[in-house]
Amino acid sequence: MNKQCGENMEIRASKESDFEEIINLICTVFVEKCRPRYASQIYHDSSFQPHQSRVCVIDGKIVSHIRVSDRAIQIGRSVIRLGGIGMVATLPEYRHRGYASALMQDSIEYMEEIGYELSLLFTTIQPFYMKFGWATFPQTNFELDLHAKKQFEPSSWIVRAFDAETDLAQISQIYDEHNKTRSGTVLRSESYWRDTYSHQVGLLPSLVAEKDGTIGAYANFGFPTDLDGMDPFLATYYPNLREVGYRSQHPDSLLALCRAILISIYKRDLTS
């Protein structure tokens, strides 16, 4: 439903003819070199529907945008439908006029109408979103000092690079088992794993521990990268372990994977 919110302001769902204008707006507000990721996060996500992109239009021009991503997450043993808020952007010359606030209120009404039970976003301007009912929660990171190098016994598990063509089915099984009662984890369908979106934003594993054709554990791990011209969201400034999963009956596979990661770090003389 379109909303005429003033003499010149219209708030509505996006249309296919809006897609290029929306990406141009997001690149203007954020970083042009991130254009491939922005496009993937919206239009290469298999759950995307045009009505999930909400736009504010002034005199025929899209000046503000919000994307509501359709997700399901685990809360204990229950599955909750979640609306993920992202790609919140308003053209600089149209800020401080209430357009983003009006669009945020529209997005809340949209999520209520669709039936979302929870909404989540990541931001550095928490006070703005708290006005609309969001609350903050802590995000924890851990840092490991690697000055003291250790020696490890050989393992029967082989650690190798992840292969999307041959490994994804087992990785999906491990992810589901590992997170079946872990609150806050996103349910990942086969299409979610295979989406261009997942490849573009770095959701896929990089390493697996395998023995006799069985993958026991996986890791999403990256080394520091050359930042020149790179999407800063995807850049790695230090060895970064973003996600692990393992089969509960094979805890030794996780140990083998962690040891292989540490050895690879030692070989590069990195210390944290």
VOGU-3710 file (C-alpha; in Angstrom, 3 decimals, decimal comma):
1> mnkqcgenme> 0,000/0,000/0,000  1,280/3,449/-0,890  1,192/6,207/1,711  0,900/9,844/0,756  2,521/11,431/3,823  2,547/15,015/2,728  2,186/17,182/-0,329  5,280/15,701/-2,015  6,205/12,605/0,047  5,206/9,045/-0,796
11> iraskesdfe> 6,225/5,915/1,137  5,764/2,615/-0,644  7,198/-0,793/-1,536  9,862/-0,814/-4,218  9,224/-1,861/-7,804  11,572/-3,618/-10,197  12,004/-0,348/-12,074  13,424/1,175/-8,841  16,275/-1,304/-8,389  19,046/0,638/-10,120
21> eiinlictvf> 18,049/3,899/-8,443  18,066/2,189/-5,037  21,584/0,795/-5,518  22,802/4,187/-6,740  21,332/5,802/-3,613  23,022/3,257/-1,306  26,382/3,724/-3,060  26,059/7,507/-2,746  25,417/7,233/0,995  27,999/4,551/1,737
31> vekcrpryas> 30,879/3,356/-0,507  30,820/3,001/-4,297  33,336/0,128/-4,314  30,869/-1,932/-2,246  28,298/-1,891/-5,081  28,589/-5,667/-5,842  27,896/-6,546/-2,205  24,985/-4,137/-1,926  23,376/-5,635/-5,017  23,959/-9,176/-3,721
41> qiyhdssfqp> 22,546/-8,437/-0,282  19,295/-7,226/-1,803  18,703/-8,766/-5,206  20,750/-11,991/-5,047  19,127/-13,184/-1,835  16,634/-15,936/-2,781  14,184/-14,707/-0,121  13,980/-11,225/-1,657  10,639/-9,773/-2,688  10,317/-6,188/-3,998
51> hqsrvcvidg> 7,942/-5,252/-1,160  10,769/-5,916/1,335  12,530/-2,785/0,083  10,705/0,245/1,451  11,299/3,610/-0,186  10,510/7,240/0,473  9,851/9,188/-2,726  9,959/12,992/-3,000  8,761/14,545/-6,256  9,330/11,268/-8,060
61> kivshirvsd> 12,854/10,745/-6,645  13,785/7,963/-4,196  15,533/9,760/-1,324  15,484/7,133/1,435  15,500/3,326/1,578  15,204/0,454/4,081  15,528/-3,272/3,348  13,659/-5,794/5,507  15,281/-9,231/5,166  13,141/-12,314/5,745
71> raiqigrsvi> 14,899/-14,657/8,169  14,065/-17,434/10,630  16,155/-17,840/13,773  16,472/-20,389/16,547  15,389/-19,385/20,067  15,941/-22,427/22,258  14,001/-25,162/20,478  11,603/-22,708/18,826  11,850/-21,099/15,403  11,041/-17,376/15,295
81> rlggigmvat> 10,408/-15,309/12,179  12,724/-12,300/12,131  12,822/-9,114/10,090  16,394/-7,991/9,563  16,782/-4,253/9,034  19,543/-3,148/6,683  20,561/-0,847/3,853  19,105/2,127/5,734  20,139/5,100/3,634  18,997/8,671/2,996
91> lpeyrhrgya> 20,579/11,008/0,455  22,667/13,641/2,304  20,716/16,604/0,941  17,435/15,118/2,239  18,507/14,331/5,804  17,075/15,840/8,992  13,646/16,252/7,425  11,979/13,217/8,999  12,044/11,022/5,894  14,083/8,200/7,461
101> salmqdsiey> 11,911/8,274/10,580  8,741/8,065/8,511  10,207/5,195/6,531  11,270/3,410/9,727  7,732/3,661/11,084  6,431/2,276/7,798  8,870/-0,645/8,067  7,646/-1,454/11,576  4,031/-1,480/10,379  5,070/-3,616/7,397
111> meeigyelsl> 6,777/-6,189/9,670  3,747/-6,308/11,965  1,469/-6,852/8,977  3,665/-9,650/7,580  3,847/-11,370/10,971  7,452/-10,993/12,095  7,931/-11,749/15,788  11,317/-10,087/16,189  13,522/-7,564/14,399  17,292/-7,162/14,425
121> lfttiqpfym> 19,784/-4,629/13,118  23,428/-3,668/13,589  24,278/0,007/13,926  26,591/2,606/15,417  23,723/5,097/15,956  21,779/3,191/18,588  19,814/6,216/19,931  18,077/6,702/16,575  16,702/3,151/16,499  15,919/3,045/20,218
131> kfgwatfpqt> 13,327/5,766/19,557  11,365/3,176/17,580  11,549/0,385/20,155  14,800/-1,429/19,410  17,038/-2,212/22,393  20,796/-2,771/22,502  22,541/-6,029/23,329  26,271/-6,778/23,679  28,305/-8,362/20,915  31,357/-10,232/22,184
141> nfeldlhakk> 34,644/-10,790/20,372  37,618/-12,734/21,667  41,298/-12,048/20,969  43,998/-14,690/21,375  47,650/-13,873/22,067  49,773/-16,078/19,790  53,255/-15,182/20,988  53,734/-18,536/22,726  53,974/-21,059/19,891  52,915/-24,620/20,616
151> qfepsswivr> 53,752/-27,990/19,121  50,916/-30,365/18,214  50,699/-34,098/17,685  49,744/-35,298/14,188  46,043/-35,934/13,618  44,219/-38,545/11,557  41,955/-35,743/10,284  43,024/-34,014/7,072  42,505/-30,253/7,023  41,956/-28,832/3,546
161> afdaetdlaq> 40,247/-26,004/1,692  36,454/-26,018/1,488  34,958/-27,099/-1,864  31,428/-25,756/-2,400  30,591/-28,373/-5,013  31,451/-31,437/-2,908  31,284/-30,247/0,706  28,194/-28,068/1,044  25,712/-30,849/1,856  27,818/-32,036/4,809
171> isqiydehnk> 28,511/-28,470/5,955  24,769/-27,765/6,010  24,178/-30,898/8,117  26,902/-29,905/10,579  25,576/-26,345/10,838  22,034/-27,574/11,566  23,189/-30,081/14,183  25,662/-27,722/15,829  23,095/-24,911/16,173  19,819/-26,773/16,703
181> trsgtvlrse> 19,374/-25,333/20,211  21,730/-22,361/19,964  19,623/-19,220/20,378  20,122/-16,481/17,810  21,392/-18,598/14,934  19,838/-18,146/11,506  18,220/-21,151/9,851  20,027/-21,666/6,546  18,177/-23,371/3,712  20,004/-24,919/0,757
191> sywrdtyshq> 19,178/-21,848/-1,348  20,532/-19,602/1,428  23,858/-21,460/1,353  24,045/-21,332/-2,450  22,888/-17,746/-2,985  25,266/-15,295/-4,606  24,559/-13,272/-1,462  26,234/-15,899/0,756  29,303/-15,997/-1,479  29,523/-12,213/-1,723
201> vgllpslvae> 29,365/-11,500/2,018  31,724/-14,285/3,059  29,336/-16,708/4,791  30,856/-19,875/3,366  33,546/-21,883/5,193  37,175/-21,725/4,134  38,520/-24,905/5,789  37,225/-28,385/6,636  38,583/-31,334/8,622  37,908/-34,595/6,783
211> kdgtigayan> 38,557/-38,286/7,414  37,489/-41,190/5,181  35,103/-38,933/3,247  33,399/-37,570/6,362  33,720/-33,888/7,250  33,869/-33,567/11,013  34,345/-29,812/11,365  34,520/-26,602/9,351  35,754/-23,068/9,887  35,179/-19,694/8,302
221> fgfptdldgm> 38,661/-18,269/8,717  40,629/-15,577/6,959  44,079/-14,010/6,985  44,801/-10,267/6,732  44,127/-9,048/3,205  45,317/-6,300/0,903  42,852/-3,518/1,674  43,575/-1,429/-1,412  40,331/-1,099/-3,345  38,615/-3,783/-1,281
231> dpflatyypn> 35,145/-3,664/0,232  35,934/-2,738/3,885  33,152/-5,020/5,136  34,956/-8,013/3,624  38,471/-6,909/4,549  40,341/-8,841/7,235  42,774/-6,813/9,346  44,126/-9,776/11,349  43,590/-13,571/11,433  39,849/-13,797/11,916
241> lrevgyrsqh> 37,874/-16,894/12,919  34,269/-15,955/12,137  32,438/-19,277/12,485  33,057/-22,919/13,383  30,885/-26,013/13,452  31,567/-29,659/14,193  29,858/-33,013/14,605  29,294/-33,755/18,287  30,519/-37,336/17,814  33,816/-36,058/16,371
251> pdsllalcra> 35,176/-33,382/18,742  38,716/-34,393/17,755  38,015/-33,017/14,270  37,542/-29,535/15,739  40,827/-29,837/17,610  42,582/-30,845/14,394  41,060/-27,876/12,595  42,054/-25,403/15,324  45,587/-26,780/15,426  45,912/-26,450/11,643
261> ilisiykrdl> 44,747/-22,831/11,854  47,285/-22,053/14,592  50,108/-23,698/12,650  49,230/-21,650/9,547  49,316/-18,488/11,669  52,678/-19,425/13,186  54,128/-19,913/9,701  53,262/-16,297/8,919  54,775/-15,024/12,183  51,511/-13,387/13,219
271> ts> 50,973/-12,754/16,921  47,254/-12,023/17,367
//
